[in-house]
Amino acid sequence: MGRRGWLIGLCLYSLAASADFAYHLMADVLPVAGRTINYAELPVAYAAALFWPLDLVAMALLSAK
């Protein structure tokens, strides 16, 4: 795979990581009206965004139980 393929793959991974980061922030904040994002939630959402493929597998396994 050439340089262009790696760049496309990295861009797609970054896009999915950004969406997962936003999902984790909003999933914690939206259910409670008037709640703001705490600083402590940022590292958790960032870590989840880095490892989003594992996060999807873990969410599927936990929902199956």
FIFITOR-755460 format. One line per 8 residues: number of its first residue (from 1); their letters; for each residue x, y, z of N, C-alpha, C. Coordinates in steps of 0.05 Angstrom, whole numbers, plus 5000, padded with zeros to 4 digits. Example, Ala and Ser with C-alpha at 12.3 -4.5 7.8 and 13.67 -1.06 7.14 Angstrom:
<pts>
1 = as = 5264,4886,5156,5246,4910,5156,5264,4934,5156 ~ 5257,4955,5142,5273,4979,5143,5258,5001,5157
</pts>
This chain:
<pts>
1 = mgrrgwli = 5017,4977,5000,5000,5000,5000,5018,5025,5000 ~ 5012,5043,4984,5028,5067,4981,5023,5088,5002 ~ 5037,5109,4999,5036,5131,5018,5007,5143,5019 ~ 4994,5145,4996,4967,5156,4995,4947,5138,5011 ~ 4951,5112,5009,4933,5094,5023,4936,5097,5053 ~ 4961,5099,5063,4965,5103,5091,4953,5130,5101 ~ 4955,5151,5085,4944,5176,5092,4914,5175,5093 ~ 4902,5161,5074,4872,5158,5075,4864,5142,5099
9 = glclysla = 4878,5121,5105,4872,5105,5129,4875,5121,5155 ~ 4896,5137,5157,4899,5154,5181,4877,5175,5183 ~ 4869,5187,5161,4848,5206,5161,4821,5193,5170 ~ 4815,5170,5160,4791,5156,5168,4791,5148,5197 ~ 4814,5139,5207,4817,5132,5235,4813,5157,5252 ~ 4825,5180,5244,4822,5205,5259,4793,5214,5259 ~ 4780,5211,5237,4752,5219,5236,4734,5202,5254 ~ 4739,5176,5255,4724,5159,5273,4731,5165,5302
17 = asadfayh = 4756,5171,5307,4764,5177,5335,4751,5203,5344 ~ 4749,5223,5326,4736,5248,5333,4707,5244,5339 ~ 4694,5228,5323,4665,5222,5328,4662,5207,5354 ~ 4680,5188,5360,4678,5173,5385,4683,5191,5409 ~ 4702,5210,5407,4707,5229,5428,4683,5246,5434 ~ 4670,5256,5413,4646,5272,5417,4623,5255,5428 ~ 4621,5230,5420,4600,5212,5430,4603,5208,5460 ~ 4628,5203,5469,4632,5198,5497,4627,5223,5514
25 = lmadvlpv = 4634,5246,5504,4628,5270,5519,4598,5275,5521 ~ 4584,5272,5498,4555,5278,5498,4539,5256,5512 ~ 4548,5231,5512,4533,5210,5525,4534,5214,5556 ~ 4555,5226,5566,4556,5231,5595,4542,5257,5603 ~ 4540,5276,5585,4529,5302,5591,4499,5305,5584 ~ 4491,5295,5561,4464,5300,5551,4442,5289,5569 ~ 4445,5265,5581,4422,5254,5596,4413,5272,5620 ~ 4431,5288,5630,4425,5306,5653,4423,5334,5642
33 = agrtinya = 4400,5346,5643,4396,5373,5633,4411,5393,5650 ~ 4424,5412,5637,4438,5433,5651,4466,5426,5661 ~ 4475,5402,5656,4501,5393,5665,4523,5402,5646 ~ 4546,5410,5656,4568,5418,5639,4589,5396,5639 ~ 4607,5397,5620,4629,5378,5618,4650,5384,5639 ~ 4656,5365,5655,4677,5368,5675,4705,5362,5663 ~ 4725,5374,5675,4753,5369,5665,4760,5340,5667 ~ 4751,5326,5687,4758,5298,5691,4747,5280,5669
41 = elpvayaa = 4726,5289,5655,4715,5272,5634,4731,5274,5608 ~ 4747,5294,5604,4763,5297,5580,4783,5275,5576 ~ 4800,5268,5596,4819,5245,5591,4805,5219,5586 ~ 4782,5214,5598,4768,5189,5593,4758,5188,5564 ~ 4746,5210,5555,4737,5211,5527,4760,5210,5508 ~ 4783,5222,5515,4806,5221,5497,4817,5192,5495 ~ 4819,5179,5518,4829,5151,5517,4810,5133,5502 ~ 4784,5137,5505,4764,5121,5490,4766,5127,5460
49 = alfwpldl = 4772,5152,5453,4775,5159,5425,4800,5146,5412 ~ 4821,5143,5427,4845,5131,5416,4841,5101,5411 ~ 4826,5088,5428,4822,5060,5425,4793,5053,5418 ~ 4782,5069,5399,4753,5065,5393,4747,5038,5381 ~ 4765,5024,5366,4757,4997,5357,4752,4978,5380 ~ 4769,4979,5401,4766,4962,5424,4741,4971,5440 ~ 4736,4996,5440,4712,5006,5454,4686,4995,5441 ~ 4685,4994,5415,4662,4983,5401,4658,4954,5408
57 = vamallsa = 4680,4939,5408,4678,4910,5415,4669,4907,5444 ~ 4680,4923,5462,4673,4921,5490,4643,4928,5495 ~ 4634,4949,5481,4605,4956,5484,4587,4934,5473 ~ 4595,4921,5452,4579,4899,5441,4579,4875,5459 ~ 4602,4869,5471,4603,4846,5490,4588,4852,5515 ~ 4589,4876,5525,4575,4883,5550,4545,4884,5546 ~ 4536,4892,5522,4507,4892,5517,4496,4864,5513 ~ 4513,4845,5506,4504,4818,5501,4498,4803,5527
65 = k = 4509,4813,5549,4504,4799,5575,4478,4805,5586
</pts>
